[in-house]
């Protein structure tokens, strides 16, 4: 991709900023504009949803503590209707809050106060996963050819951090979904417990563990499996956790 191509693409990227603090909203908008992206600013979940209804965005930066509808609830509603990237920007940095973030389908968390370079890097990483246009079709096909895993309609390149659905190239995994797939793929055909998954995701063992891992597995199955009710690749092993089977392993069993 040439520099000119990159500039044209950057101008097309729209970032929804949902933040009720005017100073923080201005800071986020300045960071977005500095990257050549277009900011769409809303001070509440209701205003943000009106912006979404009026047009599309590629990624949302959502404050956790919003007036009225909370940022977490807004993110849940947003994920129910779109696969756009979601990055929570929050002062709540506890492990419990990060675990709860799995249920919002957030791709990442940035904790206030943050370094601008860190936030931009995280946004770019999510955009690369969430916006197919950020990589050429030929580039996607070339990386898919090197994929370490084949799961039904999906080719997964763990080194390149790419997951391509051949049946629907616009379909994408969220950051949390890809992270779970990476964890299971490290030991294919070997069960991984819920506690091990949460530990790898950086969460503490608390009362949210089972529920949140199960929710994340369900989301990934809905993306990967042709029939999520009869999973072929991501299976449950009672009392042991979850296990990943590739096409090759599944066909041999």
SULLIN-V789082 format. One record per residue. N is the residue number from 1. RES is the residue in one letter. PHI is phi in whole degrees, -180 to 180 (999 if undefined). NEAR is the number of other C-alpha atoms within 12 Angstrom. D_LAST is the distance of its C-alpha to the last C-alpha in whole Angstrom. Layout:
# SULLIN-V789082
<<N & RES & PHI & NEAR & D_LAST> <N & RES & PHI & NEAR & D_LAST>>
This chain:
# SULLIN-V789082
<<1 & X & 999 & 15 & 43> <2 & X & -77 & 10 & 47> <3 & X & -61 & 9 & 49> <4 & X & -64 & 10 & 50> <5 & X & -61 & 15 & 47> <6 & X & -64 & 19 & 46> <7 & X & -64 & 17 & 49> <8 & X & -63 & 17 & 49> <9 & X & -64 & 25 & 45> <10 & X & -59 & 27 & 46> <11 & X & -66 & 21 & 49> <12 & X & -87 & 23 & 47> <13 & X & -79 & 34 & 45> <14 & X & -116 & 32 & 46> <15 & X & -114 & 44 & 45> <16 & X & -85 & 43 & 46> <17 & X & -110 & 48 & 48> <18 & X & -113 & 47 & 48> <19 & X & -152 & 36 & 51> <20 & X & -89 & 31 & 54> <21 & X & -85 & 23 & 56> <22 & X & -58 & 17 & 58> <23 & X & -65 & 13 & 58> <24 & X & -67 & 26 & 54> <25 & X & -62 & 27 & 54> <26 & X & -64 & 21 & 56> <27 & X & -61 & 23 & 54> <28 & X & -64 & 39 & 51> <29 & X & -63 & 30 & 53> <30 & X & -63 & 22 & 54> <31 & X & -64 & 26 & 51> <32 & X & -64 & 33 & 49> <33 & X & -66 & 24 & 52> <34 & X & -64 & 18 & 53> <35 & X & -89 & 28 & 49> <36 & X & 86 & 21 & 51> <37 & X & -93 & 31 & 48> <38 & X & -104 & 27 & 50> <39 & X & -86 & 34 & 50> <40 & X & -121 & 35 & 50> <41 & X & -107 & 38 & 52> <42 & X & -136 & 33 & 52> <43 & X & -96 & 32 & 53> <44 & X & -152 & 30 & 51> <45 & X & -64 & 35 & 48> <46 & X & -63 & 26 & 50> <47 & X & -66 & 24 & 52> <48 & X & -65 & 36 & 48> <49 & X & -64 & 31 & 47> <50 & X & -64 & 20 & 50> <51 & X & -66 & 25 & 49> <52 & X & -64 & 29 & 46> <53 & X & -64 & 14 & 47> <54 & X & -85 & 11 & 50> <55 & X & 174 & 14 & 47> <56 & X & -98 & 26 & 44> <57 & X & -132 & 33 & 43> <58 & X & -97 & 38 & 40> <59 & X & -156 & 43 & 40> <60 & X & -118 & 49 & 42> <61 & X & -100 & 51 & 44> <62 & X & -119 & 50 & 44> <63 & X & -70 & 42 & 47> <64 & X & -69 & 40 & 45> <65 & X & -104 & 27 & 49> <66 & X & -109 & 29 & 50> <67 & X & -70 & 21 & 53> <68 & X & 75 & 16 & 52> <69 & X & -68 & 24 & 48> <70 & X & -69 & 26 & 46> <71 & X & -62 & 40 & 44> <72 & X & -66 & 37 & 41> <73 & X & -66 & 28 & 42> <74 & X & -61 & 37 & 43> <75 & X & -63 & 43 & 39> <76 & X & -62 & 28 & 37> <77 & X & -67 & 25 & 39> <78 & X & -65 & 36 & 39> <79 & X & -66 & 28 & 35> <80 & X & -67 & 16 & 35> <81 & X & -118 & 15 & 37> <82 & X & -156 & 27 & 36> <83 & X & -101 & 34 & 33> <84 & X & -60 & 40 & 36> <85 & X & -68 & 44 & 36> <86 & X & -133 & 49 & 38> <87 & X & -121 & 46 & 39> <88 & X & -82 & 45 & 41> <89 & X & -112 & 44 & 45> <90 & X & -146 & 32 & 46> <91 & X & -88 & 20 & 48> <92 & X & -85 & 23 & 45> <93 & X & -107 & 22 & 43> <94 & X & -71 & 18 & 42> <95 & X & -62 & 23 & 38> <96 & X & -61 & 22 & 38> <97 & X & -67 & 31 & 40> <98 & X & -67 & 38 & 37> <99 & X & -64 & 38 & 34> <100 & X & -61 & 37 & 36> <101 & X & -62 & 43 & 36> <102 & X & -61 & 44 & 32> <103 & X & -76 & 33 & 33> <104 & X & -82 & 37 & 35> <105 & X & 66 & 44 & 33> <106 & X & -67 & 47 & 35> <107 & X & -79 & 44 & 34> <108 & X & -162 & 42 & 36> <109 & X & -124 & 40 & 39> <110 & X & -124 & 33 & 42> <111 & X & -97 & 26 & 45> <112 & X & -76 & 21 & 49> <113 & X & -76 & 15 & 50> <114 & X & -123 & 20 & 48> <115 & X & -84 & 16 & 49> <116 & X & -53 & 23 & 49> <117 & X & -65 & 16 & 47> <118 & X & -69 & 19 & 44> <119 & X & -61 & 28 & 44> <120 & X & -62 & 30 & 45> <121 & X & -63 & 20 & 42> <122 & X & -68 & 28 & 40> <123 & X & -62 & 42 & 40> <124 & X & -63 & 29 & 40> <125 & X & -63 & 25 & 36> <126 & X & -68 & 38 & 36> <127 & X & -61 & 37 & 37> <128 & X & -62 & 31 & 35> <129 & X & -85 & 38 & 32> <130 & X & -91 & 39 & 34> <131 & X & -116 & 35 & 36> <132 & X & -56 & 31 & 34> <133 & X & -66 & 26 & 38> <134 & X & -79 & 29 & 38> <135 & X & -140 & 25 & 36> <136 & X & -62 & 19 & 36> <137 & X & -60 & 18 & 34> <138 & X & -65 & 14 & 34> <139 & X & -64 & 18 & 33> <140 & X & -64 & 29 & 30> <141 & X & -65 & 23 & 29> <142 & X & -66 & 18 & 30> <143 & X & -70 & 24 & 28> <144 & X & -64 & 29 & 25> <145 & X & -66 & 21 & 25> <146 & X & -96 & 21 & 24> <147 & X & -57 & 24 & 22> <148 & X & -80 & 26 & 20> <149 & X & -131 & 33 & 17> <150 & X & -125 & 30 & 16> <151 & X & -126 & 37 & 15> <152 & X & 60 & 29 & 15> <153 & X & -82 & 24 & 19> <154 & X & -107 & 35 & 20> <155 & X & -113 & 33 & 20> <156 & X & -123 & 35 & 21> <157 & X & -104 & 27 & 24> <158 & X & -69 & 25 & 24> <159 & X & -66 & 16 & 27> <160 & X & -85 & 23 & 29> <161 & X & 53 & 30 & 28> <162 & X & -131 & 42 & 27> <163 & X & -131 & 45 & 24> <164 & X & -117 & 42 & 25> <165 & X & -96 & 28 & 24> <166 & X & -70 & 22 & 24> <167 & X & -74 & 16 & 25> <168 & X & -152 & 15 & 28> <169 & X & -58 & 25 & 29> <170 & X & -78 & 24 & 31> <171 & X & -76 & 25 & 28> <172 & X & -139 & 38 & 28> <173 & X & -92 & 44 & 27> <174 & X & -75 & 38 & 30> <175 & X & -61 & 39 & 30> <176 & X & -66 & 41 & 29> <177 & X & -64 & 42 & 25> <178 & X & -67 & 36 & 25> <179 & X & -61 & 30 & 26> <180 & X & -64 & 40 & 23> <181 & X & -62 & 42 & 21> <182 & X & -60 & 31 & 22> <183 & X & -62 & 29 & 22> <184 & X & -68 & 36 & 18> <185 & X & -74 & 30 & 18> <186 & X & -65 & 23 & 20> <187 & X & -135 & 17 & 17> <188 & X & -59 & 26 & 13> <189 & X & 71 & 26 & 11> <190 & X & -120 & 22 & 14> <191 & X & -62 & 26 & 16> <192 & X & -120 & 33 & 19> <193 & X & -74 & 27 & 22> <194 & X & -60 & 36 & 24> <195 & X & -62 & 27 & 27> <196 & X & -65 & 23 & 25> <197 & X & -64 & 36 & 25> <198 & X & -64 & 36 & 29> <199 & X & -63 & 21 & 30> <200 & X & -69 & 23 & 28> <201 & X & -81 & 33 & 30> <202 & X & 85 & 24 & 33> <203 & X & -110 & 28 & 34> <204 & X & -80 & 24 & 35> <205 & X & -77 & 23 & 34> <206 & X & -147 & 20 & 36> <207 & X & -69 & 17 & 35> <208 & X & -92 & 24 & 34> <209 & X & -56 & 31 & 30> <210 & X & -57 & 27 & 28> <211 & X & -62 & 20 & 29> <212 & X & -70 & 34 & 29> <213 & X & -65 & 39 & 26> <214 & X & -63 & 27 & 25> <215 & X & -63 & 25 & 27> <216 & X & -67 & 38 & 26> <217 & X & -63 & 40 & 22> <218 & X & -60 & 28 & 23> <219 & X & -62 & 32 & 25> <220 & X & -67 & 37 & 22> <221 & X & -61 & 32 & 20> <222 & X & -63 & 23 & 22> <223 & X & -85 & 33 & 23> <224 & X & -88 & 41 & 19> <225 & X & -80 & 28 & 17> <226 & X & -70 & 20 & 18> <227 & X & -133 & 17 & 18> <228 & X & -61 & 18 & 19> <229 & X & -74 & 16 & 19> <230 & X & -127 & 15 & 15> <231 & X & -62 & 26 & 14> <232 & X & -106 & 27 & 11> <233 & X & -110 & 39 & 12> <234 & X & -111 & 43 & 14> <235 & X & -109 & 32 & 13> <236 & X & -95 & 28 & 16> <237 & X & -113 & 16 & 15> <238 & X & -53 & 12 & 18> <239 & X & 80 & 13 & 21> <240 & X & -121 & 16 & 19> <241 & X & 122 & 25 & 19> <242 & X & -122 & 36 & 17> <243 & X & -135 & 34 & 14> <244 & X & -103 & 37 & 13> <245 & X & -117 & 32 & 10> <246 & X & -79 & 35 & 11> <247 & X & -58 & 25 & 10> <248 & X & -63 & 18 & 9> <249 & X & -67 & 20 & 6> <250 & X & -67 & 20 & 5> <251 & X & -72 & 13 & 6> <252 & X & -83 & 9 & 4> <253 & X & -89 & 11 & 0>>
